[in-house]
Amino acid sequence: MTTDAWFADLASGDTDEAVARIREGRADAPADWPAAAVESGFAADEEAYYVALREATITAARTAVAERERADDKQLLHAVRAMDDAERTANELAERLSEWAGTLFDDAGSGVGYARQLAERDPETPAEQPVISFAGRVADLADEADELREFIERRAPDVAPNLAEMAGPVLATRLISLAGGLDALAKKPSGTVQVLGAEDALFAHLAGRGTSPKHGVIFTHEYVRGTRPEDRGSAARAFAGKLTLAARVDHYGGEFKQELHDDLDERIETIQARAEGGDDE
């Protein structure tokens, strides 16, 4: 019988090895673990064993959480959320800037593009100084969002090659973010993947206040958005089904499978080629 799973044969106070036993140890059968720890000299008595067990399990849990948060898919998750926040905030501030600039400049424009243009000007009056400075902050925030997008586009194909190829790096990352990680996404049924991002509409439907949503964030992909409204349900189901398979391959294997993408292309071509109506399977 292996005895890795308890603290037998460990030196008293050897917390690092105790944590390793908690995370990696196993036993062939149940046993009196407290007694084994006491007999081996790891703990003075059963109470001391449970004190050591508590300390080791808490440390093991914290270590596991820290490692998980450093995982590549979690980095993508945080990056896409930060990108979305930066883009949304930059656009909102650009609207405020446009209103402010309109009181000083006859050629005041709107949007982030105008903020970038205004940030390049030299103030000619004291009143223009804060406006132009503010424009620079808006431009910097928009630039940060662009850099985060570039990071996602570089990293997503390494983390989830099939998902990134099928959905595009940014949409793939959004799906990972909405699911809470690649592991969580890989475990979801395709019907759930289909409506990720449409939770409000889904809850309204379940409460009897609306129709069932046919798609969530996957609508942004051409396979769904580019399909006639009457056929989008079929396209969304087909797309979500393959996305689910892609996520599972990426999580459990990681190898690129061209046949997944070929099958999806053929299915979407068939749906989009329907002459009229659509059976919305």
C-alpha positions in Angstrom: 0.0 0.0 0.0 1.3 3.5 -0.9 1.3 6.0 1.9 1.8 9.3 0.0 -1.6 10.7 0.9 -0.9 11.1 4.6 2.0 12.7 6.5 3.7 9.4 7.5 7.5 9.6 7.3 7.5 13.4 7.1 9.6 15.5 9.5 7.5 17.5 11.9 7.0 21.0 10.5 7.9 20.0 6.9 5.1 22.1 5.4 6.4 22.2 1.8 6.4 18.4 1.6 3.0 18.2 3.4 1.5 20.5 0.7 3.0 18.3 -2.0 1.4 15.3 -0.4 -2.0 17.1 -0.3 -1.7 18.0 -4.0 -0.1 14.9 -5.5 -0.4 12.1 -2.9 -2.7 9.1 -3.1 -3.4 5.9 -1.3 -4.6 2.5 -2.4 -7.2 2.4 0.3 -8.6 4.4 3.2 -6.6 4.2 6.4 -6.2 5.9 9.8 -4.2 8.8 8.5 -4.0 10.7 11.9 -2.6 7.6 13.6 0.0 7.1 10.9 1.2 10.7 11.2 1.5 10.4 14.9 3.3 7.0 14.7 5.8 8.4 12.2 6.5 11.4 14.5 5.1 14.0 12.1 2.5 15.1 14.7 2.5 14.8 18.5 -1.2 13.8 18.6 -4.4 13.8 16.6 -5.1 17.4 17.4 -1.7 18.5 16.1 -2.3 16.4 13.0 -5.5 18.2 12.1 -3.8 21.6 12.7 -1.0 20.6 10.3 -3.6 19.2 7.8 -5.5 22.5 7.9 -2.4 24.5 7.3 -1.3 22.3 4.4 -4.6 22.2 2.7 -5.0 26.0 2.8 -1.5 26.5 1.4 -2.1 23.8 -1.3 -5.4 25.5 -2.3 -3.8 29.0 -2.4 -0.9 27.6 -4.6 -3.3 25.9 -6.9 -5.4 29.1 -7.3 -2.3 31.1 -8.0 -1.1 28.7 -10.6 -4.5 28.7 -12.3 -4.6 32.4 -12.4 -1.2 32.5 -14.1 -2.4 30.0 -16.7 -2.4 31.3 -20.3 -6.1 31.1 -20.8 -6.7 33.2 -17.6 -4.3 35.8 -18.9 -6.3 36.0 -22.1 -9.5 36.3 -20.0 -8.1 39.3 -18.1 -6.7 40.8 -21.3 -10.0 40.8 -23.2 -11.9 42.2 -20.2 -9.3 44.9 -19.8 -9.5 45.6 -23.6 -13.3 45.9 -23.5 -13.2 48.2 -20.4 -10.5 50.4 -22.1 -12.5 50.6 -25.4 -15.7 51.4 -23.6 -14.2 54.0 -21.4 -12.2 55.6 -24.2 -15.4 56.0 -26.3 -17.4 57.4 -23.4 -14.6 59.9 -22.6 -14.3 60.8 -26.3 -18.0 61.9 -26.2 -17.2 64.1 -23.2 -14.2 65.5 -25.0 -16.3 66.3 -28.1 -18.7 68.3 -26.0 -15.9 70.2 -24.2 -13.9 70.8 -27.4 -17.0 72.1 -29.1 -17.0 75.1 -26.8 -13.5 76.1 -27.9 -12.8 74.9 -31.4 -15.0 75.5 -34.5 -13.7 72.3 -36.1 -14.5 70.1 -33.1 -15.1 66.5 -34.2 -16.1 63.3 -32.3 -14.9 59.9 -31.4 -11.5 58.5 -30.5 -10.1 59.5 -33.9 -10.8 63.1 -33.1 -9.2 62.7 -29.7 -6.0 61.5 -31.3 -6.0 64.5 -33.7 -6.7 67.0 -30.9 -3.9 65.5 -28.7 -1.4 66.5 -31.4 -2.3 70.2 -31.2 -0.3 72.8 -29.2 -2.6 74.8 -27.0 -2.8 78.4 -27.9 -4.7 79.6 -24.9 -4.8 78.6 -21.2 -8.3 77.3 -21.7 -7.2 74.9 -24.4 -4.5 73.3 -22.3 -6.7 71.0 -20.2 -8.8 70.0 -23.2 -5.8 69.0 -25.2 -4.3 67.2 -22.2 -7.6 65.3 -21.7 -7.6 64.4 -25.4 -4.1 62.8 -24.8 -5.5 60.7 -22.0 -8.3 59.5 -24.2 -5.9 58.6 -27.0 -3.6 56.8 -24.6 -6.5 54.7 -23.3 -7.5 53.8 -26.9 -3.9 52.9 -27.7 -3.8 50.6 -24.6 -7.0 48.9 -25.9 -5.3 48.4 -29.3 -2.2 46.9 -27.7 -4.3 44.5 -25.7 -6.1 43.4 -28.9 -2.7 42.8 -30.5 -1.7 40.7 -27.4 -4.9 38.6 -27.7 -4.4 38.1 -31.5 -0.8 36.9 -30.8 -1.5 34.7 -27.8 -4.9 33.1 -28.5 -3.7 30.8 -31.4 -1.0 29.4 -29.0 -3.5 28.8 -26.1 -6.4 27.6 -28.1 -5.4 26.9 -31.7 -8.6 25.4 -33.0 -10.9 27.8 -31.2 -8.8 30.8 -32.4 -8.8 29.6 -36.0 -12.5 28.8 -36.0 -13.8 31.9 -34.2 -10.9 34.3 -34.7 -8.6 35.2 -31.7 -10.8 37.9 -30.2 -14.1 36.0 -30.3 -12.4 32.9 -29.1 -11.0 34.8 -26.1 -14.5 36.3 -25.4 -16.0 32.8 -25.3 -13.2 31.7 -22.9 -13.9 34.8 -20.8 -17.6 34.4 -20.7 -17.2 30.7 -19.7 -14.6 31.5 -17.0 -11.7 29.7 -18.6 -10.9 27.2 -21.4 -11.5 24.3 -19.0 -15.0 25.6 -18.2 -15.7 26.3 -21.9 -14.7 22.8 -22.9 -17.1 21.3 -20.4 -20.2 23.3 -21.5 -22.8 21.8 -23.9 -23.0 23.4 -27.3 -26.4 24.8 -26.5 -24.9 26.8 -23.7 -22.0 28.0 -25.9 -24.5 29.1 -28.5 -26.1 31.7 -26.1 -23.0 32.8 -24.2 -23.3 36.5 -23.9 -27.1 36.5 -24.2 -27.7 35.7 -20.5 -30.1 38.6 -20.0 -32.3 37.6 -22.9 -32.2 34.0 -21.8 -33.3 34.8 -18.3 -36.0 37.1 -19.6 -37.2 34.1 -21.8 -37.2 31.8 -18.8 -39.2 34.3 -16.9 -41.8 34.5 -19.7 -40.8 38.0 -20.8 -39.3 37.3 -24.2 -38.4 34.8 -26.9 -35.6 32.3 -26.6 -32.3 33.8 -27.9 -30.8 32.0 -30.9 -27.3 33.2 -30.3 -25.1 35.2 -28.0 -21.7 36.7 -28.7 -21.1 34.3 -31.6 -23.5 36.6 -33.6 -20.4 38.8 -34.3 -18.9 36.1 -36.5 -19.7 36.2 -40.2 -21.0 32.6 -40.1 -23.9 33.8 -38.0 -24.2 37.5 -38.8 -23.7 36.8 -42.5 -26.5 34.3 -42.7 -30.1 35.3 -43.5 -32.2 35.9 -40.3 -34.4 32.9 -41.0 -31.4 30.6 -41.1 -29.4 32.1 -38.3 -30.7 29.6 -35.8 -29.3 26.7 -37.9 -26.0 28.5 -38.4 -25.7 29.3 -34.7 -26.3 25.7 -33.7 -23.8 24.4 -36.3 -21.2 27.0 -35.3 -21.7 26.4 -31.5 -21.4 22.7 -32.0 -18.0 22.9 -33.7 -16.8 25.6 -31.3 -17.5 23.2 -28.4 -15.5 20.5 -30.1 -12.7 22.9 -30.8 -12.6 24.0 -27.2 -12.4 20.4 -26.0 -9.7 19.5 -28.4 -7.7 22.5 -27.3 -8.1 21.8 -23.6 -7.6 18.1 -23.6 -5.2 17.6 -26.5 -4.1 20.9 -28.0 -3.4 19.5 -31.5 -4.8 21.4 -34.5 -7.5 19.4 -36.3 -8.2 20.7 -39.8 -11.1 18.4 -40.3 -13.1 20.3 -37.7 -12.8 23.5 -39.7 -13.5 21.8 -43.0 -16.7 20.2 -41.6 -17.9 23.6 -40.3 -17.1 25.4 -43.6 -19.2 22.8 -45.5 -22.1 23.0 -43.1 -22.2 26.8 -43.1 -22.0 26.9 -46.9 -24.9 24.5 -47.1 -27.0 26.7 -44.7 -26.1 29.9 -46.4 -26.8 28.4 -49.9 -30.5 27.7 -49.2 -32.6 29.2 -51.9 -35.3 30.6 -49.8 -36.9 30.3 -46.3 -34.9 27.9 -44.4 -36.0 25.0 -42.2 -34.3 26.4 -39.1 -33.6 22.8 -38.0 
